[in-house]
Amino acid sequence: MGYAYRFEVYSVQEDKRDRQADEPDLGVTSNVVLRLARVVPRMVNHIIFFDNFYTSLPLMFHLAKQGIHSLGSVQQNRLPNCRLPDKKEYMKANVSRGAYQEKITHYDGVDFSATAWKDNKVVTLLSTYVGAEPATTVGRYDKKTKQNIDIPCPKIVEEYNITHGGSGLDGQLPGTLSHTHKEPKMVHAPLFHLLDLAVINSWVLLKKNCTAKGIPEKQLPNLGEFRNILADALCNVGTSNGAKRGRPTNVDLEREHAKKPKSPGHPVPCKDIRTDGVEHWPIFSNRLRCKIPQCKGTTQWACSKCNVPLCLNSRNNYFRDFHK
């Protein structure tokens, strides 16, 4: 799973002063790739993946001459004189699902492979380093027979699917779990999108680091849970939840005497809140089970900020250990 490393804010018009002397003018979208790829080392066979918004023959040719391989989905109208099957004809019932055709060409020392593959729709991919062979198989559900079947899958499709989570993830995830369901104003949209991007980057890096340490993925929070943990930490780290000054209002008195519904348990706050050293006082409460996993006892002591029961006696000072 990839994360955003560099980005540009789209501004419709392109500033020609941003183009370096050795960079050709390949159009607005291709020039974006050239600028973002300046940090990629040349002549060491790195690979760049992109979707059909950026893929073009001139771009991939220029990258290949720089020693950078590339692979991306492509619109067939960007492949002149390439006799790939017509999409409408290929989607007819007489063409089996999983069928594919590959066209190969060579120009000025660069090999190109264009492959059209029929799945739920016709997918066209273009690459300078991988082709259709050797093909494998992938599992699909057949609605007619109501059974799982295996269909052919070209190598270029398999390669693209492995990396497609990185090339499209930053555009997909902000829409699935955004900060708000309302459409933001135009002036706020870029800021909110950057905030979402920062949260997603943090979540992806957390998963990478935990996976490298051997922590099972099932124990890691999903994106929604991570967002809640992050919001809780940012709102509560270094803050005090002490009583407000002045006489309590009628609303405060009503809330104090209101019957609180029973909760399934006391959630443990994140480490940033537990260890911020602000307003963590031991208070008397109802006798409850200590929140420390290895402790089986009950206690009347709790943390005023974390709101969790913790043993605090001559034998066990879990209140101190919990806040380290």
C-alpha positions in Angstrom: 0.0 0.0 0.0 1.5 3.3 -1.1 1.3 6.8 0.4 1.5 10.3 -1.0 5.1 11.5 -1.1 4.9 14.5 -3.5 1.9 16.3 -4.9 0.9 19.4 -6.9 -2.2 21.5 -6.5 -4.0 21.6 -9.9 -4.4 25.2 -11.1 -5.6 24.7 -14.7 -2.9 26.8 -16.3 0.7 25.6 -16.3 3.7 27.9 -15.4 6.3 27.3 -18.1 9.0 28.5 -15.7 8.6 25.3 -13.8 9.8 23.3 -16.7 13.5 22.4 -16.7 15.7 22.8 -19.8 16.0 19.0 -20.4 12.2 18.4 -20.0 10.0 18.3 -23.2 6.5 19.7 -23.3 4.3 16.6 -23.3 1.0 18.3 -22.3 -0.4 19.4 -18.9 -1.0 16.0 -17.4 2.2 14.4 -18.6 4.2 17.4 -17.5 2.9 16.8 -13.9 4.4 13.3 -14.0 7.7 14.7 -15.2 7.9 17.2 -12.4 6.9 14.7 -9.7 9.4 12.2 -11.0 12.4 14.5 -10.8 13.4 12.8 -7.5 13.4 9.3 -9.0 16.9 8.1 -9.8 17.7 7.6 -13.4 19.1 4.5 -15.2 18.4 2.1 -12.3 15.2 0.5 -13.6 12.7 2.1 -11.2 9.0 1.7 -12.1 6.3 4.3 -12.2 2.6 3.4 -12.2 -0.2 5.7 -13.2 -3.9 5.6 -14.3 -5.4 6.6 -17.7 -5.5 10.3 -16.8 -1.7 10.5 -17.2 -0.8 7.5 -19.4 0.4 8.4 -22.9 3.0 7.1 -25.4 5.2 10.2 -25.4 5.4 10.2 -21.6 6.3 6.5 -21.4 8.9 6.9 -24.2 10.6 9.8 -22.4 10.7 7.9 -19.1 12.1 4.8 -20.8 14.9 6.9 -22.3 15.6 8.2 -18.8 15.9 4.6 -17.5 12.5 4.5 -15.8 10.0 1.8 -16.6 6.3 2.5 -16.5 2.9 0.9 -16.5 -0.6 2.3 -16.6 -4.2 1.9 -17.8 -4.8 3.8 -21.0 -7.6 5.1 -23.3 -7.4 3.3 -26.6 -7.7 6.6 -28.5 -4.3 7.4 -27.1 -2.8 4.5 -29.0 -3.0 5.5 -32.7 -2.7 2.7 -35.3 -2.9 0.1 -32.6 -5.4 -2.6 -33.7 -6.7 -3.6 -30.4 -10.3 -5.1 -30.4 -13.2 -2.6 -30.2 -14.6 -2.5 -26.7 -18.2 -2.9 -27.8 -17.4 -5.9 -29.9 -15.3 -7.4 -27.2 -18.0 -7.2 -24.6 -20.4 -9.4 -26.7 -21.3 -12.8 -25.4 -19.4 -14.7 -28.0 -16.1 -13.4 -26.5 -15.4 -15.3 -23.3 -14.6 -13.6 -20.0 -10.8 -13.4 -19.5 -10.0 -13.2 -23.2 -7.2 -10.8 -24.1 -5.2 -9.5 -27.0 -1.7 -8.0 -26.9 0.0 -5.7 -29.4 3.8 -5.1 -29.3 5.9 -2.5 -31.0 9.4 -1.2 -30.8 10.5 2.4 -31.4 14.0 3.9 -31.0 15.2 1.3 -28.5 12.0 1.2 -26.4 9.6 -1.7 -26.4 5.8 -1.1 -25.8 3.2 -3.7 -24.9 -0.5 -2.8 -25.1 -3.0 -5.4 -23.8 -6.8 -5.4 -23.9 -8.4 -7.8 -21.3 -12.1 -8.6 -20.9 -13.3 -8.7 -17.3 -16.5 -7.0 -16.2 -15.4 -4.4 -18.7 -12.6 -4.2 -21.2 -9.3 -3.0 -19.5 -6.5 -1.6 -21.6 -3.0 -1.4 -20.2 0.3 -0.1 -21.6 3.8 -0.8 -20.4 7.5 -0.5 -21.3 8.7 -3.5 -19.3 6.0 -6.2 -19.0 3.6 -7.9 -21.4 0.7 -10.3 -21.4 2.7 -13.5 -20.9 3.1 -15.5 -18.8 -0.6 -15.4 -18.1 -2.1 -16.7 -14.8 -5.7 -17.2 -13.6 -7.9 -15.2 -11.2 -11.1 -16.2 -9.5 -14.4 -14.5 -10.5 -18.1 -15.1 -9.7 -20.2 -16.1 -12.7 -23.7 -14.7 -12.3 -25.2 -17.0 -14.9 -24.0 -20.3 -13.3 -23.8 -18.8 -9.8 -20.4 -20.4 -9.3 -16.9 -19.2 -8.8 -14.8 -19.7 -11.9 -11.1 -19.2 -12.9 -10.4 -16.9 -15.9 -7.1 -16.1 -17.7 -5.3 -13.0 -16.4 -2.4 -11.5 -18.4 0.8 -10.8 -16.5 0.5 -7.0 -17.2 -2.9 -7.0 -15.4 -1.5 -8.9 -12.4 1.4 -6.5 -12.1 -0.9 -3.5 -12.3 -3.3 -4.9 -9.7 -0.5 -5.5 -7.2 0.5 -1.8 -7.3 -2.9 -0.2 -8.1 -3.6 0.1 -4.4 -0.9 2.7 -4.1 -1.6 4.7 -7.3 -5.3 5.1 -6.6 -5.5 4.9 -2.8 -5.0 8.5 -2.0 -7.9 9.4 -4.3 -10.2 6.7 -3.1 -9.8 6.8 0.7 -10.6 10.5 1.3 -13.9 9.9 -0.3 -14.8 6.8 1.7 -14.1 8.3 5.2 -14.0 12.0 4.8 -14.1 14.6 7.6 -17.6 15.6 6.7 -20.6 14.4 4.7 -21.4 17.9 3.6 -19.8 19.4 0.5 -17.2 21.9 1.7 -16.9 25.4 0.2 -14.5 25.8 -2.6 -12.0 27.7 -0.5 -12.1 25.0 2.2 -12.0 22.0 0.0 -8.2 22.0 -0.6 -7.4 22.4 3.1 -9.8 19.6 4.1 -8.4 17.3 1.4 -4.8 17.9 2.7 -5.9 17.1 6.2 -7.5 13.9 5.0 -4.3 13.1 3.0 -2.2 13.6 6.1 -4.4 11.3 8.2 -4.2 8.6 5.5 -0.5 8.9 5.2 -0.1 8.5 8.9 -2.4 5.4 8.9 -0.5 3.8 6.0 2.9 4.4 7.7 1.5 3.0 11.0 0.5 -0.2 9.2 3.9 -0.5 7.5 5.8 0.0 10.8 3.6 -2.4 12.7 3.8 -5.0 10.0 7.6 -4.7 9.9 7.6 -5.4 13.7 5.5 -8.6 13.2 2.2 -7.2 14.6 -0.7 -9.0 13.0 -2.9 -6.8 10.7 -6.0 -7.9 12.6 -4.7 -6.1 15.7 -4.3 -2.8 13.9 -7.0 -0.2 13.6 -8.8 0.4 10.4 -8.9 3.9 8.9 -12.1 4.9 10.7 -10.8 3.7 14.1 -7.5 5.4 13.5 -9.2 8.7 12.7 -11.2 8.5 15.9 -8.1 7.7 18.0 -6.2 10.6 16.3 -9.1 13.1 16.9 -9.4 12.0 20.6 -5.7 12.5 21.1 -5.6 15.9 19.4 -8.6 17.1 21.4 -7.5 15.8 24.8 -3.7 15.7 25.0 -2.4 18.4 27.4 -5.9 19.5 28.4 -7.6 19.7 31.7 -11.1 18.3 32.5 -11.4 20.0 35.8 -14.5 21.7 37.1 -15.4 25.1 35.6 -15.4 28.2 37.8 -18.5 29.9 38.9 -21.9 28.7 40.0 -23.3 25.7 38.1 -26.2 26.5 35.8 -29.5 24.7 35.8 -28.4 22.7 32.8 -25.3 21.5 34.7 -27.4 20.5 37.7 -29.8 18.6 35.4 -26.9 16.7 33.8 -25.4 15.9 37.2 -28.6 14.4 38.5 -29.6 12.7 35.3 -29.5 9.0 35.3 -26.6 7.8 33.2 -27.1 4.7 31.0 -25.0 1.7 31.8 -22.0 1.5 29.5 -20.3 -1.8 28.4 -17.0 -0.7 29.9 -14.4 2.1 30.2 -12.5 2.5 26.9 -8.8 2.9 27.3 -7.5 6.3 26.0 -4.6 6.3 23.6 -1.0 6.5 24.8 -0.6 10.2 23.9 -3.4 11.1 26.4 -2.3 8.6 29.1 1.3 10.0 29.1 0.7 13.7 28.7 1.1 14.4 32.4 -1.8 16.8 32.7 -4.6 16.5 35.2 -4.3 12.8 35.9 -5.5 12.6 39.5 -6.6 9.5 41.5 -10.2 9.8 42.6 -12.6 7.6 44.5 -15.3 5.9 42.4 -17.5 2.8 42.4 -15.6 -0.5 42.9 -14.8 -1.9 39.5 -12.4 -4.3 37.9 -8.9 -2.9 37.4 -8.2 -2.0 33.8 -4.7 -3.5 33.8 -5.0 -6.9 31.9 -2.7 -8.9 34.3 -4.6 -7.6 37.4 -7.7 -9.6 38.4 -8.7 -7.5 41.4 -11.2 -4.7 41.9 -10.5 -1.2 43.0 -12.3 2.0 44.1 -9.5 4.2 42.6 -9.8 5.7 39.1 -8.1 8.3 37.0 -9.9 11.6 36.8 -9.0 12.2 33.2 -8.7 8.8 31.7 -11.9 7.6 33.6 -10.6 4.1 34.0 -10.4 2.1 37.3 -6.8 1.3 38.4 -5.4 -0.4 41.5 -3.5 1.9 43.9 -2.3 0.2 47.1 0.9 -0.9 48.9 1.3 -4.0 46.7 0.3 -2.7 43.2 0.6 0.8 41.9 -1.0 0.3 38.5 -2.1 3.9 38.5 1.6 4.9 38.1 2.3 2.2 35.6 -0.7 3.0 33.5 0.5 6.6 33.0 4.1 5.9 32.1 
